[in-house]
């Protein structure tokens, strides 16, 4: 359809180029649904009621078909909301192009989604993961994982560190994150555990080497390489769904659990607001499972 092609060209010429295929896919599905109801797709004929009914359709039987479930299944809330976002962008574009007189998507509410806690590791899981790293006998890998678990650094922040960013003393220490998220700079104190790991790692470093974490193929260790090593050690520790960000989440959760105030956790983690940090007070799936297990009769 020529109109959809024009919409795709518009998306790719804007800052939505990475998501263009998903938005277009959502509009194709809506177009098929619209044609089933009315026989012909006319953007100018779309009404707010059509969008409300399409939302209901997705919530009831608009999900994907699989071999295990050949009949349509309800779409996940995130899928429904993405479809509504795609339709909102399409309708706004249509109004600006004069294809639609009004924007029928205005005022259409998304599905309420229960906010789940980020995925973090429990203290026993953290210990199992670090034991797996230690068995690898790589001081570099131990330092990389330690900075995410004990200082909450993002994987990109770890990879970009230089020697001048680290201050290591017997009783104190810190790491300077020069370009955090939003290009913000912050200094994070280092506890005795990660200070000792870093001192052990750096002891054999030549004075001329400024990059803290280097690889054989690149000057700086890459985020993808860190992801691979985290996955490898998680597999050895029999842990699932562990990423570098899981270690950072664990750092934040550890702070909350020992009573550190949310404003301090936000500063240490480099969060844009305390509302982001508040997620770590939300019960995890493990917490909820443990809660209902207390009611078991066995």
C-alpha positions in Angstrom: 0.0 0.0 0.0 1.4 3.3 -1.1 0.2 5.2 2.0 2.1 2.7 4.3 5.2 3.1 2.2 5.0 6.9 2.6 4.6 6.4 6.3 7.7 4.2 6.4 9.7 6.7 4.6 8.6 9.4 7.1 9.6 7.2 10.0 13.1 6.4 8.5 13.7 10.1 7.9 12.9 10.9 11.6 14.5 9.7 14.9 12.3 6.6 14.8 14.3 4.8 12.1 15.2 1.9 14.5 11.5 1.2 15.2 10.1 1.8 11.8 9.5 -1.8 10.9 7.6 -2.4 14.2 5.4 0.6 13.7 4.7 -0.4 10.1 3.9 -3.9 11.2 1.4 -2.6 13.8 -0.3 -0.4 11.1 -0.5 -3.4 8.7 -2.3 -5.4 11.4 -4.7 -2.6 12.1 -5.4 -2.1 8.4 -6.3 -5.8 8.0 -8.6 -5.6 11.0 -10.2 -2.4 9.6 -10.7 -4.0 6.2 -12.3 -7.1 7.8 -14.9 -4.8 9.5 -15.5 -2.3 6.8 -14.3 -3.8 3.5 -11.9 -1.0 2.7 -9.2 0.9 4.6 -9.8 4.7 4.7 -7.6 6.6 7.1 -10.0 9.5 7.1 -12.8 7.2 8.3 -11.0 6.1 11.5 -12.8 7.1 14.6 -11.9 7.0 18.3 -14.4 4.1 18.7 -12.5 2.1 16.1 -9.3 2.4 18.1 -11.1 1.5 21.3 -12.6 -1.6 19.7 -9.3 -2.5 18.2 -7.7 -2.3 21.6 -10.4 -4.6 22.9 -9.8 -7.0 20.0 -6.1 -7.2 20.9 -6.9 -7.7 24.5 -9.2 -10.6 23.8 -7.9 -12.5 20.8 -5.4 -10.3 18.9 -2.2 -12.2 20.0 0.1 -14.3 18.0 -0.7 -17.9 16.9 1.8 -20.6 17.7 2.0 -24.3 17.0 1.2 -25.0 20.7 -1.7 -22.5 20.6 -3.1 -22.4 17.0 -6.1 -20.3 18.1 -5.5 -16.6 18.7 -4.4 -15.7 22.2 -4.8 -12.3 24.1 -2.0 -10.0 23.2 0.3 -9.0 26.1 -0.3 -5.5 27.6 3.1 -4.3 26.2 2.0 -5.4 22.7 -1.3 -3.7 23.0 0.3 -0.5 24.1 2.9 -0.5 21.4 0.1 -0.9 18.8 -1.6 2.1 20.3 1.6 4.1 20.2 2.1 3.1 16.5 -1.5 4.2 15.7 -1.0 7.5 17.5 2.1 8.2 15.5 0.3 7.2 12.3 -2.7 9.3 13.0 -0.6 12.3 13.9 1.3 12.0 10.7 -2.0 11.6 8.8 -3.4 14.7 10.3 -0.2 16.7 9.5 -0.4 15.4 5.9 -4.1 16.4 5.6 -5.1 12.7 5.2 -7.2 13.0 8.4 -9.2 16.0 9.5 -8.6 15.1 13.2 -6.4 12.8 15.2 -8.7 10.0 16.5 -6.0 8.5 18.7 -6.1 11.5 21.1 -7.4 10.5 24.5 -7.2 6.7 23.9 -5.9 5.2 27.1 -3.3 2.5 27.1 -3.6 -0.7 29.1 -2.6 -0.4 32.7 0.6 -2.5 33.2 1.6 -3.8 36.5 5.2 -2.6 37.1 7.4 -5.5 38.0 10.6 -5.1 39.9 13.9 -5.2 37.9 15.6 -8.6 37.8 18.3 -8.8 40.4 20.2 -11.7 42.0 19.6 -12.8 45.6 22.6 -12.8 47.9 23.1 -16.6 47.5 22.9 -16.1 43.7 25.4 -13.3 43.8 27.8 -15.5 45.8 27.3 -18.4 43.3 28.0 -16.0 40.4 31.2 -14.6 41.9 32.4 -18.1 42.8 32.0 -19.0 39.1 34.1 -15.9 38.1 36.8 -16.8 40.6 37.1 -20.3 39.2 37.9 -18.7 35.9 41.1 -17.3 37.4 40.8 -14.1 35.5 41.5 -11.0 37.7 40.2 -8.8 34.8 36.8 -10.6 34.7 36.6 -10.5 38.4 37.2 -6.7 38.4 34.7 -6.1 35.6 31.9 -8.0 37.3 32.9 -6.5 40.7 32.5 -2.9 39.5 28.9 -3.7 38.3 28.0 -5.7 41.4 29.8 -3.5 44.1 29.6 -0.1 42.4 26.6 -0.3 40.2 28.4 0.8 37.0 26.7 0.3 33.6 28.5 -1.9 31.2 29.4 1.0 29.0 30.8 2.9 32.0 33.0 -0.1 32.9 34.4 -0.4 29.4 35.4 3.2 29.1 37.4 3.5 32.4 41.0 4.7 32.4 43.6 4.6 35.2 43.0 8.2 36.1 39.3 7.5 36.9 40.3 5.2 39.8 41.3 6.4 43.3 42.4 3.4 45.4 43.6 3.9 49.0 43.8 1.5 52.0 40.7 2.9 53.7 38.9 4.6 50.9 38.5 4.7 47.1 36.3 5.9 44.3 35.7 5.6 40.6 34.9 8.6 38.4 32.2 7.9 35.7 33.0 10.6 33.1 30.1 9.9 30.7 27.2 8.3 32.4 23.7 8.1 31.0 22.6 11.5 29.8 26.2 12.5 29.6 26.3 13.0 33.4 29.4 12.7 35.4 29.4 11.1 38.9 31.9 9.8 41.4 31.1 6.5 43.1 32.8 5.4 46.4 34.3 1.9 46.3 34.0 -0.5 49.2 36.9 -2.6 50.5 35.9 -5.7 48.5 36.1 -4.1 45.1 39.1 -2.0 46.1 41.1 -5.1 46.9 40.0 -6.8 43.7 41.1 -3.7 41.6 44.4 -3.5 43.5 45.1 -7.2 42.8 44.2 -6.7 39.1 46.2 -3.5 38.6 49.4 -4.6 40.4 50.9 -6.1 37.2 49.9 -3.2 35.0 52.6 -1.3 33.2 52.6 2.4 34.0 52.1 3.3 30.4 48.7 1.4 30.1 45.9 3.8 30.7 42.9 1.7 29.6 41.7 -0.3 32.6 40.0 -3.1 30.7 41.6 -3.9 27.4 41.1 -6.8 25.0 43.4 -8.4 22.5 41.4 -7.2 19.5 40.4 -3.7 20.8 41.8 -0.9 22.8 38.9 -1.0 25.2 36.9 -4.1 26.2 33.6 -3.8 24.4 30.1 -4.0 26.0 29.4 -7.1 23.9 32.5 -8.9 25.2 31.4 -8.1 28.8 27.9 -9.5 28.0 29.5 -12.7 26.7 31.7 -13.2 29.8 28.7 -12.5 32.2 26.6 -15.1 30.3 29.4 -17.6 30.5 29.9 -17.3 34.2 26.2 -17.3 34.8 25.9 -20.5 32.9 28.6 -22.0 35.1 26.8 -20.9 38.2 23.5 -22.4 36.9 21.8 -19.0 36.8 19.4 -17.9 34.1 18.7 -14.5 32.6 21.8 -12.8 34.0 23.1 -9.8 32.1 25.5 -7.0 33.1 22.5 -4.9 34.0 21.4 -7.7 36.4 24.5 -7.1 38.4 23.8 -3.3 38.5 20.3 -4.0 39.6 21.6 -6.3 42.3 23.9 -3.4 43.6 20.9 -1.1 43.9 18.7 -3.8 45.6 21.5 -4.5 48.0 21.7 -0.9 49.0 17.9 -0.6 49.5 17.9 -3.9 51.6 20.5 -2.5 54.0 18.5 0.7 54.6 20.3 3.2 52.3 17.8 6.0 51.5 16.5 6.2 47.9 18.0 9.6 47.2 21.5 8.2 48.0 20.9 5.1 45.9 19.8 7.3 43.0 23.0 9.4 43.3 25.3 6.3 43.4 23.5 4.6 40.5 23.3 7.8 38.4 19.5 7.6 38.1 17.7 10.6 36.6 15.1 10.7 39.4 14.2 8.9 42.6 11.2 7.5 40.8 13.5 5.2 38.9 15.2 4.1 42.1 11.8 3.4 43.7 11.5 0.2 41.5 13.9 -1.5 43.9 11.3 -1.4 46.7 8.8 -3.3 44.5 8.6 -7.0 45.4 10.2 -9.3 42.9 8.7 -12.5 41.5 10.8 -14.4 44.0 9.5 -12.3 46.8 5.9 -13.0 45.8 6.6 -16.7 45.3 8.1 -16.9 48.8 5.1 -15.0 50.2 2.5 -17.5 48.9 4.7 -20.5 49.8 4.1 -19.6 53.4 0.5 -20.6 52.9 1.3 -24.1 51.6 -0.1 -27.1 53.5 2.9 -29.3 52.7 
